[in-house]
Amino acid sequence: MKPVSLPLPRAGLDPSWAPRRRGRGDLQLIRQILAAGRRPFADDELGVGTGHALSYRFPHLMELGVALALRTQGILSRHIVALLAQRRVLLRPLYRQAWLERASGIGAPRSVRVEDSLVTRISGAYLDLGLNYSAYAVLYAAEPKLLNPAEAFEYYMAHHNSTYPRPPLPISQYAANVVDLAESAPEIRRGRPA
C-alpha cells in the first residue's frame, strides 16, 4: 500500500479539490477537529511549530472521513471528537485492515438473495461502533469492530425494539475514497501567492 501524505495548512482543510463540496456544518466540524487542542491526533504525529507544513496520513484522513460519516448519523461534534480521540488505538488497525481486506478476507464479496429472485453482491468491511444515545443525551459506544458484508446486512436489517443503533459504516469504501482523493489532491504551496 502506497503511503498517503498530504501537506495541509494548520488553519484548516481546503476541500475545494474534493469532487463534492461538503455542507457548512461539515466544514465547521473539520475545522473543530483540526483546531489546536481539539484534533484527535497526537501532538507528535503531524509536526509542530509555526511555519511547518503538516503531513496528514491515511489514519488521519480516515478519522476525518469517519467524523463526517458520524455527523450524518446525528452524532454531536463534541462526541465525535471525543470518540475518535479515545478510541484511536482501537480504530486505526481497523482502518488498515478494512483497506487491505476490502475485496478479500473480511471484505470478500457475498451474495444476498431477496425473495428467491433478486441476487446482489455486497463486499467490503463495515465498521460497527455500537453508538446509541440515552434519553439524557449520553452517547454509549461499544468496542469498535469490523463486520463482513453479510453481518453488516443482517445487523442493519434487524429489528431493534427499544433503541435505534447507528448502522455500521462502509469503512472499506471510505478507505478507497480517501486513497483516491488523496492521490489526486493538489500540492498546497507555502507562502504568499505569486
N, C-alpha and C positions, 0 to 999 in steps of 0.2 A: 504494500500500500504506500503510495507516494505521500509524504508528509505535506500537510496543508498549513501554510503560514502566510498570514496577511498582515502587513503593516497598516494599522489603523490609528487615527489620531485619538488621543486621550479624551478629547472633548465630546466625542460621540461617534456613532457609526453612520456613514453616508450610505443610505440604502438605495440611492438612485440607480445603481448598476443592477439591482435585482429586477427580475422580469415583471414583478407586480409590486406596486407601492403598497406599503403597509398603512393601516389606519393611524390616526394621530395618537390614540391611546397606546398602540403598539410601539411607536417611536418613543413615547414617553417612558414606557417600560424598559426599552433597550437602554435609554439614557440613564434610567434609575439603576439598572444592573451594572452599567459601565462606570457610574459615578464613583468617585473615590470613597472608599469605606463601605459601599453598598454592593459592589460587584461580587459575584460568587466565586471569584478566582482568588487563589492565594497571592499575597503581595509579591512573592518572589518569582512568580510564573511569567509575568509579562514584561519585566523591566521597570525601572523606577527612575524618577528624576525628570526635571524639565528638559525638553529637547530630545528625549529618547523616543524613537518610534516603537510602539508596542507591537508585539507579534502574537496574533490570535491564531491558535492552532485548532485542530479538529475538535478536541473536547470542549474548548471554549465556544466554538461556533455551534456545537451540538447543544450546549447549555442554553445558548440564546434561542435556538430553534425550539427546544422543549419549553422554554419560558413563553414564547409566543403561542405555542400549541395549548399550554395550560391556560393562557389568557382567554382563548376562545372557548374553553370549558368553564369559564366563570370563576376561576381561581383568582383571588385577590393578589395584587402585585406584591404586597409585603409577604404574603405566604409563599409566593413563587420564589422570591429571593432567598427566604429562609430555608425553604425546602432544598433548593439547589446547593446552597452553601453547606447545609448539614449532611446531605446525602451524597456529596461529591465523590467520596471514596467508594461508595457502592455503585453509583451511576456510571462513572467513567469506564470501568471494564465492560459494562453492559452496552455502552455506545459502541465500543470497539468490536465486541462480539457481534452486535447487530449489523455492523458494516461488513465484517469478514464473512458472516454466515447469512448474508441477505438472500442468497439463492440456494444455499445448501445447509446442512446441519439443522439448526432450529428454524431457519427461514426457508427450508426446502418447500417447493410448491406442493399444495394439497388440492384435491378435487372436492368440491361440495356439490351435492345433488339436491335439488329442490323439487319436490313433488314428482319424482321419477322421470322428469323430462329435462329440466334445465340443469346443465352441469357447468360450473365455473371453476376456475383455478385461482387460488389465493396463495400468496407467498410472502416472505419477509418475516422478520421478528417484530413483535409488538411489546411495548413497554407498559407493564401494569404497575402503577404507583399506588393503587388501592386508596385513592383520595376520596374523602367524604366529609362534608360539613355537618357539624352537630346543629341542633336547634339554637345554640348560643354562638354561632359563627366561629366555632373552633374547628380547625382543619385537622382531621385524622388521616394518617398515612400509614400504610403497611410497608413492609420492607419491599423495595422495588425488585421486580423480577421480569425476565423475558418470557413471553409466551410464543408458542409456534402459531402459525395461521389458524389451525383448527381450534386450538384452545382460545385464541382471541375471538374467533367467530362464536364459539359456544358461550363465552363469557358475555359478549356484547348482546347476544340474543336471549340470555337467561332472564327469567322473571325475578326481579328484585322487589320483595314485598314492601319493606318499610324504609328502604333507602334507595338513593339513586347514585351508585358509584360512577365515577367518571370512566368512560370507555378507555381501553388501552390505546396507546399512541403507536402509530405505524412507524416505529423508530428506524427500521431499515430504510424506509422511503425517505425519512428525514436525513439520514446519513448520506444517502445517494444524492439528495438535493444539495446538501451542504458541500459535498465534494465538487459537484458540478458547478455550483455558483462560485465557490472559492477559486476554482481553476480559471474562471472567466472574469474574475474581478479585476478592475484596472489597478495599476500601481498608483498609490497616493503619494504624490511628491511633497516633500517637506519644504518649508519656506514660503516666501511670498510668490504669488503668481507672476509670471513674466509678462 
